[in-house]
Amino acid sequence: MIRINLLPFRAARKRENVRQQLMVYGLSVAFAVVVMGWLWVGLRGEVSQKEEKQNQLSVELKKYDKVLKQIAELEKQVKAVNEKLAVIKDLEKGKTGPVLLLDEIAMAVPVDKLWLKTLSEGKGNLTMSGTAMDNETVALFMDNLEASEHISSVDLVNVSTQNVPTFKLTVSNFSLKCKTTL
Protein backbone atom coordinates (compact mmCIF):
# COMPACT_ATOMS: atom_id res chain seq x y z
CA MET A 1 0.00 0.00 0.00
CA ILE A 2 1.15 3.40 -0.92
CA ARG A 3 0.94 6.11 1.58
CA ILE A 4 0.85 9.70 0.61
CA ASN A 5 1.76 12.37 3.00
CA LEU A 6 -0.97 15.03 2.70
CA LEU A 7 0.14 17.11 5.63
CA PRO A 8 1.89 19.83 3.65
CA PHE A 9 -1.09 20.01 1.32
CA ARG A 10 -3.51 20.41 4.24
CA ALA A 11 -1.34 23.11 5.79
CA ALA A 12 -1.15 24.92 2.46
CA ARG A 13 -4.90 24.61 2.08
CA LYS A 14 -5.41 26.02 5.56
CA ARG A 15 -3.11 28.96 4.78
CA GLU A 16 -4.96 29.59 1.54
CA ASN A 17 -8.27 29.44 3.37
CA VAL A 18 -7.02 31.91 6.01
CA ARG A 19 -5.69 34.18 3.27
CA GLN A 20 -9.10 34.13 1.52
CA GLN A 21 -10.89 34.92 4.75
CA LEU A 22 -8.49 37.79 5.50
CA MET A 23 -8.96 39.05 1.95
CA VAL A 24 -12.77 38.91 2.26
CA TYR A 25 -12.55 40.59 5.67
CA GLY A 26 -10.23 43.31 4.35
CA LEU A 27 -12.36 43.90 1.27
CA SER A 28 -15.49 44.07 3.48
CA VAL A 29 -13.83 46.63 5.74
CA ALA A 30 -12.60 48.61 2.74
CA PHE A 31 -16.07 48.49 1.18
CA ALA A 32 -17.66 49.60 4.47
CA VAL A 33 -15.15 52.47 4.75
CA VAL A 34 -15.85 53.53 1.15
CA VAL A 35 -19.64 53.40 1.74
CA MET A 36 -19.35 55.36 4.99
CA GLY A 37 -17.10 57.92 3.28
CA TRP A 38 -19.54 58.27 0.41
CA LEU A 39 -22.45 58.70 2.86
CA TRP A 40 -20.44 61.19 4.92
CA VAL A 41 -19.64 63.27 1.84
CA GLY A 42 -23.30 63.18 0.75
CA LEU A 43 -24.60 64.13 4.19
CA ARG A 44 -21.96 66.82 4.57
CA GLY A 45 -23.14 68.32 1.27
CA GLU A 46 -26.74 68.32 2.47
CA VAL A 47 -25.73 69.90 5.78
CA SER A 48 -23.80 72.65 3.99
CA GLN A 49 -26.80 73.30 1.71
CA LYS A 50 -29.12 73.51 4.73
CA GLU A 51 -26.74 75.87 6.53
CA GLU A 52 -26.52 78.07 3.44
CA LYS A 53 -30.31 78.14 3.15
CA GLN A 54 -30.59 78.95 6.87
CA ASN A 55 -28.17 81.85 6.44
CA GLN A 56 -30.19 83.16 3.48
CA LEU A 57 -33.41 82.89 5.47
CA SER A 58 -31.89 84.69 8.46
CA VAL A 59 -30.74 87.52 6.17
CA GLU A 60 -34.23 87.69 4.67
CA LEU A 61 -35.76 87.63 8.16
CA LYS A 62 -33.60 90.60 9.16
CA LYS A 63 -34.99 92.48 6.14
CA TYR A 64 -38.52 91.77 7.35
CA ASP A 65 -37.77 92.88 10.91
CA LYS A 66 -37.84 96.50 9.76
CA VAL A 67 -41.17 95.94 8.04
CA LEU A 68 -42.58 94.21 11.14
CA LYS A 69 -41.53 97.14 13.30
CA GLN A 70 -43.26 99.53 10.90
CA ILE A 71 -46.39 97.38 10.96
CA ALA A 72 -46.37 97.38 14.77
CA GLU A 73 -46.07 101.18 14.77
CA LEU A 74 -48.93 101.49 12.30
CA GLU A 75 -51.09 99.16 14.39
CA LYS A 76 -50.43 101.34 17.44
CA GLN A 77 -51.42 104.42 15.44
CA VAL A 78 -54.58 102.71 14.13
CA LYS A 79 -55.52 101.71 17.68
CA ALA A 80 -55.00 105.28 18.89
CA VAL A 81 -57.09 106.67 16.03
CA ASN A 82 -59.88 104.15 16.73
CA GLU A 83 -59.88 105.16 20.40
CA LYS A 84 -60.14 108.81 19.39
CA LEU A 85 -62.99 108.01 16.99
CA ALA A 86 -64.82 106.15 19.76
CA VAL A 87 -64.48 109.18 22.03
CA ILE A 88 -65.78 111.43 19.25
CA LYS A 89 -68.78 109.15 18.70
CA ASP A 90 -69.53 109.16 22.42
CA LEU A 91 -69.32 112.94 22.47
CA GLU A 92 -71.62 113.23 19.46
CA LYS A 93 -74.07 110.82 21.08
CA GLY A 94 -73.90 112.85 24.29
CA LYS A 95 -74.46 116.02 22.33
CA THR A 96 -77.53 114.86 20.40
CA GLY A 97 -78.95 112.46 23.00
CA PRO A 98 -80.39 115.04 25.41
CA VAL A 99 -81.83 117.04 22.54
CA LEU A 100 -83.66 114.00 21.18
CA LEU A 101 -84.88 113.08 24.65
CA LEU A 102 -86.22 116.57 25.34
CA ASP A 103 -87.90 116.62 21.93
CA GLU A 104 -89.69 113.33 22.66
CA ILE A 105 -90.80 114.56 26.08
CA ALA A 106 -92.08 117.80 24.57
CA MET A 107 -94.03 115.86 21.93
CA ALA A 108 -95.52 113.58 24.63
CA VAL A 109 -96.86 116.43 26.82
CA PRO A 110 -100.59 117.08 26.29
CA VAL A 111 -100.91 120.77 25.40
CA ASP A 112 -102.50 123.04 28.03
CA LYS A 113 -103.31 120.06 30.28
CA LEU A 114 -99.95 119.10 31.78
CA TRP A 115 -96.99 121.12 33.07
CA LEU A 116 -93.61 119.74 34.05
CA LYS A 117 -91.94 121.19 37.13
CA THR A 118 -88.72 119.15 37.35
CA LEU A 119 -86.82 116.96 34.95
CA SER A 120 -83.54 115.18 35.64
CA GLU A 121 -81.66 112.51 33.67
CA GLY A 122 -78.59 110.52 34.63
CA LYS A 123 -77.16 107.16 33.58
CA GLY A 124 -80.26 106.12 31.68
CA ASN A 125 -82.71 107.08 34.44
CA LEU A 126 -85.15 109.91 33.83
CA THR A 127 -87.11 111.44 36.72
CA MET A 128 -89.79 114.07 36.25
CA SER A 129 -92.58 115.64 38.21
CA GLY A 130 -95.34 118.04 37.33
CA THR A 131 -98.96 119.01 37.48
CA ALA A 132 -101.83 117.84 35.30
CA MET A 133 -105.48 118.79 35.00
CA ASP A 134 -106.58 115.25 35.99
CA ASN A 135 -105.40 111.65 36.35
CA GLU A 136 -106.44 110.79 32.76
CA THR A 137 -104.01 113.42 31.47
CA VAL A 138 -101.22 111.80 33.51
CA ALA A 139 -102.14 108.40 32.02
CA LEU A 140 -102.16 109.89 28.50
CA PHE A 141 -98.74 111.45 29.13
CA MET A 142 -97.38 108.08 30.33
CA ASP A 143 -98.77 106.33 27.23
CA ASN A 144 -97.19 108.96 24.97
CA LEU A 145 -93.82 108.51 26.71
CA GLU A 146 -93.94 104.71 26.35
CA ALA A 147 -94.68 105.10 22.64
CA SER A 148 -91.57 107.25 22.17
CA GLU A 149 -88.43 105.80 20.65
CA HIS A 150 -85.85 106.55 23.34
CA ILE A 151 -87.86 105.95 26.50
CA SER A 152 -88.29 102.28 27.32
CA SER A 153 -90.29 102.02 30.56
CA VAL A 154 -92.40 104.54 32.42
CA ASP A 155 -93.30 104.01 36.09
CA LEU A 156 -95.64 106.20 38.13
CA VAL A 157 -94.01 106.95 41.48
CA ASN A 158 -96.91 108.87 43.01
CA VAL A 159 -99.90 110.96 42.15
CA SER A 160 -101.83 113.26 44.47
CA THR A 161 -104.67 115.68 44.04
CA GLN A 162 -104.52 119.29 45.14
CA ASN A 163 -107.25 121.94 45.33
CA VAL A 164 -106.50 125.32 43.82
CA PRO A 165 -109.00 127.66 45.54
CA THR A 166 -108.24 130.71 43.39
CA PHE A 167 -109.40 128.91 40.25
CA LYS A 168 -111.85 126.58 42.00
CA LEU A 169 -110.03 123.68 40.44
CA THR A 170 -108.59 120.30 41.46
CA VAL A 171 -105.26 119.30 39.85
CA SER A 172 -103.11 116.19 40.03
CA ASN A 173 -99.46 116.40 41.05
CA PHE A 174 -97.42 113.45 39.78
CA SER A 175 -93.94 112.00 39.78
CA LEU A 176 -92.58 109.58 37.13
CA LYS A 177 -89.44 107.46 36.68
CA CYS A 178 -88.40 106.32 33.23
CA LYS A 179 -85.58 104.38 31.56
CA THR A 180 -83.89 105.93 28.55
CA THR A 181 -81.98 104.24 25.77
CA LEU A 182 -79.66 107.17 25.06
PyMOL commands that set and color helices and strands:
alter all, ss='L'
color gray80, all
select helices_A, chain A and resi 7-108+135-147
alter helices_A, ss='H'
color red, helices_A
select strands_A, chain A and resi 114-122+125-132+151-164+169-180
alter strands_A, ss='S'
color yellow, strands_A
deselect
rebuild
show_as cartoon
